[in-house]
Amino acid sequence: MAGRRPRRTRGPLALGSALCVLLACLAFAGVARAEGEQSYLTALVAPLGSISKSGQGDTAVYLRWDTTQGDYPADLTRFRLERDGTVIYDVPASGAMSVAEIQALYAPIEQERRRLETLRWLREEGAAEEPPVVVDAGNFAARLRARLLGEKYWAFLASRNDFNVARAGYRAYLDPIDSGVHVYELLAVNAAGEEIRIGLVKVDAGTVHVMPGADDLLQVSEFERCDAPERMKTHGTVALNWNHPGATGNDEYVSSIMIAGYDLYRSDSNVVAVDASIDIRQLAMGLAHDADGNVQIPGLQKVNDQPIPVSGSAQKDTTDVGWNPDFAQFVESIRDLAAVGVGPGDKRAYYLVPRDLTGNYGQTRA
């Protein structure tokens, strides 16, 4: 006699494009959780590589899930991912892959840029500890695993910046399929074997998705006012503000999930006018990355080290009653600029590009 299939609870249904994000309060056996956890599932079609020319010839479907706040319920034991009704991935809901499994994630040549970049970040982080921790290619996977298991906030941020970190923490799956329209369903399974749908998305695997550029990119000039209070004078500062792309609040919310952060590039010499035709994504895709995982684009300097997250929607920089400049997402002081050869009177162009959860660039804003 065949065994009976465990009971499956169907959560809210959201069937749409690759931009579809499903938010659902987790529930088992029809009883809603009180903690208010919300889970999302995204599906993006992107090159196997990241930013540089390596791996741009082949694409895959990037499946990514997590909570928008808090954590998954303690009684959730497994994630089960189905494509068109067939289980393609079944993993624990907590913990991390083994060192050998993490090494295997980064082994393909198209994963080299991600590995080099994350290794650099871990190396810099280790050097700043007391006593310093040496991180190199030999202990990279072990260090990454230890950080995944050791600090949830680190794991949250790192898994957004590097898709392989999300894979290592059982929050992502790379489906090497490059054609056809497919439906993916994410199921949460508890210790009793009960299932609940926490994500459903439909995607055309043959269509690469490129995130739109940021909205409302502008320079916050109030930071340079010479009549500011002495303690707040920042003459010579470059202060930039922008918003996630989206025509509606819902669109912006979706963008906030799909975009890991932004990279900012600066012209390496003075300009008369901004060249709005510059496409950072296309330029980077034609270039090799260096030993740190960076792409050196002729005529441009990368300003930030790690992707810049958008910090809320504040209108003002402080709560002071007096002089109070508009809020800025990114600020370079006069000392920061002097350190890279930019001085008073210089006129540089800035180019902002979103980096999505796959680690690839979107459209440029200047």
N, C-alpha and C positions, 0 to 999 in steps of 0.2 A: 504494500500500500504506500503510495507516494506521500511524503511529508507535506503538511499543510503550510502554505506560504504565510510568513508572519504578517500580522495586520498592518496595513499601511494607512496612515492618516494623510489626507490630501490637504495641503495648506492652500493659501491664496494662489491663484493662477496668474502668471504674467508671461505672456508669449509675445515676443516682439523681435526687434532687430538686435544687432550686436551691442547697441547702446542700452538695451533693456537692463534695468536693475530691479531685482525683486527684494522687497523688504517685507519680512514676515515675522511676527512674534512666534517663537518656538513653542510647540505644544505637543504632548504625547497623550495618546488615548483620549483626545478631546479636551484635555485640561490645560488651559493656557498658563504659561509660566508668569510668575509675578515680577520677575526681575526686569522684564522689559527688553531683553536682548533682541536685537534686530540683525538679520543676516542678509547679505547681498550675494548675488552671483553675477559675474560679468563674463562676457565672451568677446574677445577681440581677435581679429585676424591680422597677423603682422609677420614680418620676416623672422626667420629663426635667429638671425643675428640681432645686434643691438647698436644702433646709431652708425657705426662705421660700415665699410663695404663688406666686411666678412659676414657671410650668411645672408646676404640680401637676395640671393637668387631663389631661395625656397621659403615658403610660408607655412604657418601652422595656426591652429586655433588655440589661443591662450585662455584657459578657464581659471577664474580667480574668485575666491569666496572668503568671507570673513564677517565679523560683526562690526557694526558701525559704532558701537559703544559697549563697554564691558566685555564679557566673554561668553562662550557657549555654556549651556547648562552642564553641571557636573555629571549628570546621568547620561549625557550623550557620549557614546563610545566609539562610533565609527561614522565616516562619511562614505557614501556610495554615489558614484557618478555614472549616469547612464547617457548613452548617445542613441537616439532613435529606439529607445526601449531596451537596449542591451547594456549591461554593466561593463564599463571599461576601466573603472578605477574604484578600489575598495581599500580604504586606509584607516588607521586609528584617528580619532578626533583630537588627540593630544600627543605631546612628545615630539620627537624629531627623528629623521632618518639617521642611519648609522654613518660613521665616518666614511666607510667605503661607498655607500650609496651617494653621499654628498659629493665625493670625488668624481663619481660617475656622471653626476649632473653637469659638472663643469668640464668634462673630458673632451666633448666634441669641439672642433676648431671654431665653430660659430659661437661658442660660449666663452671664448677666450677674453673678449673685451669685458664682459660681466665679471669674470673671475679676477682679472687684473684690477679692475676698479674697486671691487669689494675687498680684495686683498689689501689694497692701498689704504682704504678706510680702516680696516681692522689693524693694520700696521701702525697707522697714526694714532689710533685709539690706544693700542697697547703701549706705545712709547710715552703716552701722557700719564699712564698709571704710575703709582708709587708702591712698590718698586716697578720699574718698567717691565713690560712683557714683550718679548721678541715674537713677532708673528712673521712667518715667511711661507714660501710655497710648500714646505714640508709639513707644517702644522696648521695650514690654512683651514682645511676641512674640520679638524678637531676643534680649533678655536671658534669657528662659525657655529658648530653644533653646541658648544658650551655656552655661547652667548644666546643662542636660541632658547636653550633650556633655563638660562639664568635670569633673564630680565624681559618681561612681557613688553614693556614700552620699546626697548631696543628691537625686539623681534617684530613689533608692529611697523616701525619706521623702516627697518632694513628690508622687510619683505615687500614693502611698496617700492623701494628703490631698486631692488634686484629680484626679478621673478623667480630665480633659482632659490633664493632664501625662502620665499613663500612655498615653493615645492618641497624644500627640505623640512618645513614645518607643517606639512600636510594641509596647506591652504591653497594649493594650485595644482593644475594639471596641464601639460602641454600635449595637445592632440595633433600628431603630424599628418593631418588630413588637409588637402588643399583644393577640394572641389565639392560641389553639391551643397544643398541646403539641409541643415541638420538641427535637431532639437536636443538640447542637453537638459537633463534633470538632475538636480542635486538632492540627495536624500540624507537625512540625519537618522541614525539608528541608536536606540538606547540598549541597555543591558538585557532587556526582555526581548529584544529582537524587533520591537515596534519601529516602524518607519514613519517619517513625516517629510513631505516635500518642503524644502526651504529655498529652492531656486529652480526656475525654468526659463530657458532662453532659446531663441531660434536664431541661427546665424548662417549666412552664405559664406562657406569656407573659401570661395573663390574670389572674394572681394576684400582687399586690404582696407582696413579702417585707419584713417588719419585724423587725429584729434584737431579740432579747430583751434585757432590761436586765441590768446587771452583777449578779453574785452577791456576797453578804457585804459590802455597803457598811457601813462602821463608822468611828467616830472612834477614833483611837489616842490614848487619854488619857494614856499614859505620858509623852508629850512635855511635858506640863505639870507634871510632878511637881516640887514645890519642893525636894525632897531630892536632886535630881539633882546630879551634880558641877558645879561652877561653870562649867566650860568647855562643859557640855552643857545648861545651863538654857535652856529655851525656853518659859517661862511665857507664856500668852496665845496660843500657837500653835494653829492648826487643822491637824490632821494626819488625812488620810483614807486608808483602804485599801479595796481591792475586788479581785475576781477576774473574769476573763472568764466569761460565762454558759456553763453546760454541766453536765449531770448526771454526765458521765464525763470522764475525761482526754481522750478522743478528741474529745468535744463541745467542750471548752475549746480544744483545738488548732485545730479548725475555726473557732471564734469568733476566735481570735487572728489568723487569716488574713483573715476577712471584715470584722473591725472595724479601721478605721484608727486610732481613738483615741476619747477621750471628751471631751465638753464638760461643764463644771461651772457650775451657776447657783446664786446665793445670793439669798435674800430681801433686799430693800432696806430692810427695817425689822425690828424685833424681832417674834418670834412666840411665842405661848404653846405651840403644838403644831405639828408638821410636817403640812402638808396633803398626804397621800399620794395624793390624787386628781389632783394637777397632772400634766399630760401635756405635756411640753416639745415633743414632735413636733407634736402637734395645735395647740398655741398658735402655734408658729413658722410652720406651714403657712398660717395665716390672716393673717399679717402681711407687710408689705413689708420688704425689706432696705434698709440705709442705704448711703452712698457708700463705706463700707469693706467692704461685704459682710456686715455683722453684722445680726442681727435683734434689735431692742429689745423685749423682752417686759415689759409693765407689771408692776411689783411685783417684778421679778427683775433681778439684775445678772449678766452673764456674767463668770466669774472668770478663765478662761484665754484666751490669745490663739490658740495653735495647739492642735489636738487633743492630749490627754494620752495618751501610749502607756502600756500596762501593762508594768511593768518586772519581768519574771520572777516568781518565787514565793518570794522571800526571807521568812524568818520574823522576822528581827531586823534592826534598822537598821544595826548595826555588828558587828564581830567582837570587840569589847571583852569582857573577862571580867566586868567589873563591871556598873554600871548600863547597861542596854541595852534601849531601847524596841522595841516591835513595829515591823515595817517599815511604811512608808506610801508610797502611790503619789503622793500630792500633799500638799505642806506649804505653809502660809501663815504667815509669821512675824508677830510683833506689829507690826513696821514695815509689812509688806505690808497688814495689816488696817487700821492707822491711816491709811494713805494713801487708803483708800476709805471712811473714816468709820466703821469698826467698832472699838469700843474695849472695854476690860475691862467685864464685866458684861452685854454685849449677848448676845442669844440669836437667832441666825439659822438659817434652814433651808437646807440644801444639797440640790440636785437634780442627779443624774448621768445623762447620756444618751449612749449609744454613737453614733458616727458611722461608718457602714459605707463600703465602698469606692466606693459610688456618690455619696457626699457627702450622704446623707440620714440622718436620725435614726432611732433605734430606741425602745424602751420606756424610760420614766423610772424611776429608783430614787431614793428620798428617804431 
